[in-house]
């Protein structure tokens, strides 16, 4: 398992009864987590929460707040020496604007990019379904030129703010609000190529014009398209999955049948997780597949 265990501003304090107690900077949040199927005793710390997302039996849910600002900032120090900063704000369906477990992937590809740049390469990274830009600022801080694509204008604006917070206002980042599939198809027609691709697709989503994305149905043909954008000497492809049932072996198979059909490379796949302070165990947070040039 790839574990994001270098956080100082974030911590999973405890888990129980379908929920996790997290520290985001100086604030405590309780959020639902479908992986937490155990009901262990809860400490008094659970009662000190600043925000609690309550699920509804009818679907969705709502936030309950106690002394929580509308927005605050946490930081992450990459092992490459860069400091990343992220603005947080609780919003729809339990989210805060950041997936902390992805720090395990930031560390991995930041080292690859930094090493390639130190050898004189210019690395072009395409970040698809790029959300609030965690991977974008990590890649840019390592020296890459990044194209950030997301269908939500609000998420792209948020990502730009994170870049500014991280001292990357002048970095070579191209910000695009677009449907990822249509963007990739246009880039193929233009003859564009990238040295690395990061994919963080949702289980289900809609594009800006109502385009439907369903992970199980869409990811294979999409990866076939993405593979056509790789440069002659690509650095890596990263595929994340939060979809229940898509095991690491499935991601390995997908990358093997798509990316490795175009460029020879090595594939790894594993679960991604976060350490839980109270128990010492690891909370699984999805899976990732990593392709690198052989």
C-alpha positions as CSV (number, residue, x, y, z in Angstrom):
1,X,0.0,0.0,0.0
2,X,1.1,3.5,-0.8
3,X,0.7,5.5,2.4
4,X,0.5,9.3,2.8
5,X,2.3,9.5,6.1
6,X,4.3,12.7,5.9
7,X,1.5,15.2,6.7
8,X,1.9,17.7,9.6
9,X,-1.3,19.7,8.9
10,X,-3.6,16.7,8.4
11,X,-4.3,13.6,10.5
12,X,-6.9,10.9,10.7
13,X,-7.4,10.8,14.5
14,X,-9.9,8.0,14.7
15,X,-12.5,6.0,12.8
16,X,-15.7,4.3,14.0
17,X,-19.3,3.6,12.9
18,X,-19.0,4.7,9.3
19,X,-17.2,7.9,10.1
20,X,-13.7,9.3,10.5
21,X,-12.5,12.1,12.8
22,X,-9.9,14.2,11.0
23,X,-7.6,17.1,12.0
24,X,-7.3,19.7,9.2
25,X,-4.8,22.2,10.6
26,X,-6.3,23.3,13.9
27,X,-9.9,22.2,13.1
28,X,-11.6,18.8,13.6
29,X,-14.0,17.4,11.1
30,X,-16.2,14.3,11.2
31,X,-17.0,12.9,7.8
32,X,-18.6,9.7,6.6
33,X,-16.4,7.0,5.1
34,X,-17.9,3.8,3.6
35,X,-14.7,1.8,4.4
36,X,-15.3,2.2,8.2
37,X,-17.5,-0.8,8.8
38,X,-16.4,-1.2,12.5
39,X,-17.9,0.4,15.6
40,X,-15.1,0.9,18.1
41,X,-15.4,3.0,21.2
42,X,-15.1,6.8,20.6
43,X,-12.9,9.0,22.7
44,X,-14.0,12.4,24.1
45,X,-12.1,14.0,21.2
46,X,-15.0,13.2,18.9
47,X,-17.1,15.7,20.8
48,X,-14.7,18.6,20.0
49,X,-15.5,18.7,16.3
50,X,-15.7,22.0,14.4
51,X,-17.7,20.5,11.5
52,X,-19.8,17.3,11.1
53,X,-21.2,16.1,7.9
54,X,-24.4,14.2,8.5
55,X,-25.6,11.8,5.8
56,X,-29.3,11.8,5.0
57,X,-31.3,8.6,4.7
58,X,-32.7,10.1,1.5
59,X,-29.3,10.6,0.0
60,X,-26.8,13.4,0.3
61,X,-26.6,15.2,3.6
62,X,-25.6,18.4,5.3
63,X,-22.9,20.1,7.4
64,X,-23.2,21.1,11.0
65,X,-20.6,23.7,12.0
66,X,-19.1,24.9,15.3
67,X,-16.6,27.7,15.3
68,X,-15.3,26.8,11.8
69,X,-14.2,29.6,9.4
70,X,-15.6,29.7,5.9
71,X,-12.1,29.0,4.6
72,X,-8.6,28.2,6.0
73,X,-5.2,27.0,4.7
74,X,-3.1,23.9,5.4
75,X,0.3,23.1,4.0
76,X,2.3,20.1,2.8
77,X,6.1,19.9,2.5
78,X,7.2,17.7,-0.3
79,X,10.4,15.6,0.2
80,X,11.8,17.5,-2.9
81,X,11.8,20.7,-0.8
82,X,8.7,22.4,-2.1
83,X,5.9,23.7,0.2
84,X,2.4,23.3,-1.1
85,X,-0.6,25.3,0.3
86,X,-4.3,24.5,0.0
87,X,-7.3,26.6,0.7
88,X,-10.1,24.5,2.3
89,X,-13.8,25.0,2.6
90,X,-16.4,22.4,3.4
91,X,-18.9,22.1,0.6
92,X,-21.3,19.7,-1.1
93,X,-21.3,16.0,-0.3
94,X,-18.8,16.0,2.6
95,X,-15.8,17.4,0.5
96,X,-13.3,19.9,1.7
97,X,-11.4,20.6,-1.6
98,X,-8.5,18.2,-1.0
99,X,-7.8,14.4,-0.9
100,X,-4.9,14.1,1.5
101,X,-4.1,10.5,0.6
102,X,-2.9,11.8,-2.8
103,X,0.2,13.1,-1.1
104,X,1.6,9.6,-1.7
105,X,1.3,10.1,-5.4
106,X,2.6,13.7,-5.3
107,X,5.8,12.5,-3.7
108,X,6.2,9.8,-6.3
109,X,5.8,11.9,-9.5
110,X,7.5,15.0,-8.1
111,X,10.7,13.0,-7.7
112,X,10.4,11.7,-11.3
113,X,9.8,15.2,-12.6
114,X,12.5,16.9,-10.6
115,X,15.1,14.3,-11.7
116,X,14.1,14.7,-15.4
117,X,14.2,18.5,-15.2
118,X,17.7,18.3,-13.5
119,X,18.9,16.4,-16.5
120,X,17.8,19.2,-18.8
121,X,14.4,17.9,-19.9
122,X,11.3,20.0,-20.3
123,X,8.4,18.0,-18.9
124,X,4.9,18.6,-20.1
125,X,2.2,17.2,-17.8
126,X,-1.5,16.9,-18.6
127,X,-3.7,16.8,-15.4
128,X,-7.2,15.5,-16.3
129,X,-10.2,15.7,-13.9
130,X,-7.8,18.0,-12.1
131,X,-10.2,19.2,-9.4
132,X,-8.7,21.9,-7.1
133,X,-5.2,21.3,-8.3
134,X,-3.3,19.3,-5.7
135,X,-1.5,17.3,-8.4
136,X,-1.1,20.4,-10.6
137,X,0.8,22.5,-7.9
138,X,2.9,19.4,-7.0
139,X,4.0,18.9,-10.6
140,X,4.5,22.6,-11.2
141,X,6.6,22.9,-8.1
142,X,8.9,20.2,-9.4
143,X,9.5,22.1,-12.5
144,X,6.9,20.8,-15.0
145,X,4.8,22.7,-17.5
146,X,1.2,21.7,-16.6
147,X,-2.1,21.7,-18.5
148,X,-4.9,21.6,-15.9
149,X,-8.3,20.5,-17.2
150,X,-11.6,20.2,-15.3
151,X,-15.2,20.5,-16.3
152,X,-16.1,22.8,-13.3
153,X,-15.2,26.5,-13.6
154,X,-15.4,26.8,-9.8
155,X,-12.9,24.0,-9.3
156,X,-10.5,25.6,-11.8
157,X,-10.8,28.9,-10.0
158,X,-10.1,27.2,-6.7
159,X,-7.0,25.5,-8.2
160,X,-5.7,28.8,-9.4
161,X,-6.0,30.1,-5.8
162,X,-4.0,27.1,-4.5
163,X,-1.3,27.8,-7.1
164,X,-1.0,31.4,-5.8
165,X,-1.0,30.2,-2.2
166,X,1.8,27.8,-3.1
167,X,3.9,30.5,-4.6
168,X,3.3,29.4,-8.2
169,X,1.4,32.4,-9.5
170,X,3.9,32.7,-12.3
171,X,4.4,29.0,-13.0
172,X,3.8,27.5,-16.5
173,X,0.3,26.3,-15.9
174,X,-2.4,26.4,-18.5
175,X,-5.9,26.5,-16.9
176,X,-8.8,25.0,-18.9
177,X,-12.5,24.5,-18.2
178,X,-13.5,21.7,-20.5
179,X,-14.9,18.2,-20.8
180,X,-11.8,16.0,-20.5
181,X,-12.8,13.6,-23.3
182,X,-13.5,16.3,-25.8
183,X,-10.3,18.1,-24.9
184,X,-8.2,14.9,-25.4
185,X,-9.9,14.3,-28.8
186,X,-9.0,17.9,-29.9
187,X,-5.4,17.5,-28.7
188,X,-5.0,14.4,-30.7
189,X,-6.3,16.2,-33.8
190,X,-3.8,19.1,-33.1
191,X,-0.9,16.6,-32.8
192,X,-0.2,17.6,-29.2
193,X,1.9,15.4,-27.0
194,X,2.7,15.2,-23.3
195,X,5.5,13.6,-21.3
196,X,3.2,12.7,-18.3
197,X,-0.5,12.3,-17.7
198,X,-2.4,12.4,-14.4
199,X,-5.9,11.0,-14.3
200,X,-8.2,11.4,-11.3
201,X,-11.6,10.6,-12.7
202,X,-14.8,10.5,-10.6
203,X,-16.9,7.4,-10.3
204,X,-19.7,9.4,-11.9
205,X,-19.9,12.9,-13.3
206,X,-21.2,15.3,-15.9
207,X,-19.3,17.6,-18.2
208,X,-20.1,21.3,-18.7
209,X,-22.7,20.5,-21.4
210,X,-24.2,17.5,-19.6
211,X,-21.7,14.9,-20.9
212,X,-22.0,11.7,-18.7
213,X,-19.0,10.0,-17.3
214,X,-19.3,6.6,-15.6
215,X,-16.0,5.1,-14.6
216,X,-16.6,1.5,-15.4
217,X,-17.9,2.3,-18.9
218,X,-15.8,5.3,-19.8
219,X,-12.2,4.7,-18.5
220,X,-11.0,2.0,-21.0
221,X,-11.8,3.9,-24.2
222,X,-10.6,7.1,-22.5
223,X,-7.3,5.6,-21.7
224,X,-7.0,4.5,-25.3
225,X,-7.3,8.1,-26.4
226,X,-5.0,9.4,-23.7
227,X,-2.3,6.9,-24.8
228,X,-2.2,8.6,-28.2
229,X,-1.1,11.9,-26.5
230,X,2.1,10.5,-25.0
231,X,5.4,11.8,-26.3
232,X,8.1,9.5,-27.8
233,X,9.9,9.3,-24.4
234,X,7.1,9.7,-21.8
235,X,7.9,9.9,-18.1
236,X,4.8,8.5,-16.3
237,X,1.0,7.9,-16.4
238,X,-0.9,8.0,-13.1
239,X,-4.5,6.6,-12.8
240,X,-6.5,7.1,-9.6
241,X,-9.7,5.3,-8.7
242,X,-12.2,5.8,-5.9
243,X,-14.8,3.5,-7.5
244,X,-15.7,0.6,-5.2
245,X,-14.9,-2.7,-6.9
246,X,-12.0,-1.5,-9.1
247,X,-9.1,-3.2,-7.4
248,X,-5.5,-2.3,-8.0
249,X,-5.2,-5.3,-10.3
250,X,-7.9,-3.8,-12.5
251,X,-6.0,-0.6,-12.8
252,X,-2.8,-2.5,-13.7
253,X,-4.7,-4.4,-16.4
254,X,-6.2,-1.2,-17.8
255,X,-2.8,0.5,-18.1
256,X,-1.3,-2.7,-19.6
257,X,-4.0,-2.9,-22.3
258,X,-3.8,0.8,-23.2
259,X,-0.6,2.7,-22.3
260,X,1.7,-0.2,-22.6
261,X,0.3,-1.1,-26.0
262,X,1.6,2.3,-27.2
263,X,4.8,2.7,-25.1
264,X,6.8,0.0,-23.4
265,X,6.8,0.5,-19.7
266,X,6.6,-0.8,-16.1
267,X,3.3,-0.9,-14.2
268,X,2.6,-0.8,-10.5
269,X,-0.8,-0.7,-8.8
270,X,-1.8,-0.7,-5.2
271,X,-4.1,0.7,-2.6
272,X,-3.6,4.3,-1.3
273,X,-4.1,4.9,2.4
274,X,-3.8,7.2,5.4
275,X,-2.5,6.2,8.9
276,X,-5.0,6.3,11.7
277,X,-3.5,7.8,14.9
278,X,-5.7,6.0,17.5
279,X,-5.3,2.5,16.1
280,X,-2.0,2.5,14.2
281,X,-3.8,0.9,11.3
282,X,-4.1,2.2,7.7
283,X,-7.4,3.5,6.3
284,X,-7.7,2.6,2.6
285,X,-8.7,5.5,0.4
286,X,-9.0,4.0,-3.1
287,X,-6.3,2.7,-5.5
288,X,-3.8,4.0,-8.0
289,X,-2.0,2.6,-11.0
290,X,1.4,3.9,-12.0
291,X,3.0,3.4,-15.5
292,X,6.6,4.5,-16.0
293,X,8.8,4.3,-19.1
294,X,10.9,1.1,-19.2
